[in-house]
Amino acid sequence: MKRWWRHLTTGSLARRRAFPGLVMQQIESAIRECESRHTGEIRFAVDTALSFAELSAGMSPRECAIEAFSKLRVWDTAHNNGVLIYVLLADRDVEIVADRGVGNSRVPPSEWEACCHAMEAHFRRSHFRDGAVAGIRAVADVLGRYPPEPRVADAGNELPDAPALL
């Protein structure tokens, strides 16, 4: 019942307070800077709350993140090297979905979980900018440790650096 209440009462005002324009610009800058360190592509998305239908269906944040990965076409990179950082604001939950060129069996799940937990700790204290930037940097560090295979030349900036609002 608490989850339903959080989702039904978390709206665009809460999203604007947590991620105002300046914070969105700082997230975009952090992505741009971090992508210069590796060949991976990072996409950051904020989903304010689940709809009534999604709540009724019992959708988990992970299922929503996978749906957003597809909707935002993070999978559509030349070297399958896209990574989505998905924030579900109402739950203060973070999920990371990585394409097969940079994730799955190549990167231990604990690496992605550590990135998520670091962000969630900031978010619990309402430090959304700090959490987002820390998470982006943590993902970039993982991508630096586990570069896409086979090693290929960077295909350029294939995904928008600006955060997506869902």
Sequence and secondary structure as in RCSB ss.txt:
>XXXX:A:sequence
MKRWWRHLTTGSLARRRAFPGLVMQQIESAIRECESRHTGEIRFAVDTALSFAELSAGMSPRECAIEAFSKLRVW
DTAHNNGVLIYVLLADRDVEIVADRGVGNSRVPPSEWEACCHAMEAHFRRSHFRDGAVAGIRAVADVLGRYPPEP
RVADAGNELPDAPALL
>XXXX:A:secstr
 HHHHHHHH  HHHHHHHS HHHHHHHHHHHHHHHTTSS EEEEEEE    HHHHHTT  HHHHHHHHHHHTTTT
 STTS EEEEEEEGGGTEEEEEE TTTSTTSS HHHHHHHHHHHHHHHHTT HHHHHHHHHHHHHHHHHHS  SS
        S SS EE 
